[in-house]
Amino acid sequence: MSAVAQEPAVVLDRIHKQFGDLVVVRDVSLTVARGEVVAIIGPSGSGKSTLLRCINLLERADSGRVEVVGRAVEPGAGVAGRDLAALRRSVGMVFQSFNLFPHMTVLRNVSLPQERVLGRSRAEADARSRQLLERVGLAAKADTYPSRCSGGQQQRVAIARALALDPEVMLFDEPTSALDPELGLEVLAVMRELAADGMTMVVVTHEIHFAADVADRVVVMADGAVLEEGTPEQVLRSPSTERARRFLSAVVDR
């Protein structure tokens, strides 16, 4: 488990989001320190993924304030394209679906964003991509197309692609939910290594054992609000609310 620094990497201040009359996130405040791993768990429909997407403004909160590595944004206000691009460059995101380009090799999938976003030459981008593919155990797949990779391999390519932009924060939205358990373990192993290296991570997950073993802090959400927040020991073993106890009793021993 990484050592937690005091300087904040992510600050969410009273984030509120609704779609029509449906309130999805209810005035949630959360601070993530640099080097910290925060796992967000909770039942389906509790607002976890929406909250995560508010961090890099894939979803615009209706009110509240977002600050990422010192860049503050009032979500309800207009955001200049330059500011939005700078914020998103500092945040890597890995989704449930892999979102790889099927007509490009694994190497090109990892290199192209570097060329487009960071202005690296193809040679520079390819060199960095090969380093990252080695890191996630896929150096031999560089010239392979995504369709020839397993689901776990494709998700590891997606992680390498996100890391290639040198983010300061990594967001994971249920990264193993589309994988069978064995392939999910491959992805979780890479995430454990990132945590051990001190990467700041916010992980929406149903993997309770991962949250218990790797996270510095666990947040339980339900009905758009934070029910519990604390160390894995506090939250997973001694939840203070009945709603959290019901949820955990249903999933811990699954």
Helices and strands as residue ranges (DSSP letters): E 8-19, E 22-33, E 37-41, H 48-55, E 63-68, E 71-73, H 81-89, E 91-94, H 106-113, I 114-118, H 122-135, G 139-141, G 146-148, H 151-163, E 169-173, H 181-196, E 200-204, H 208-214, E 217-222, E 225-230, H 232-232, I 233-237, H 242-251
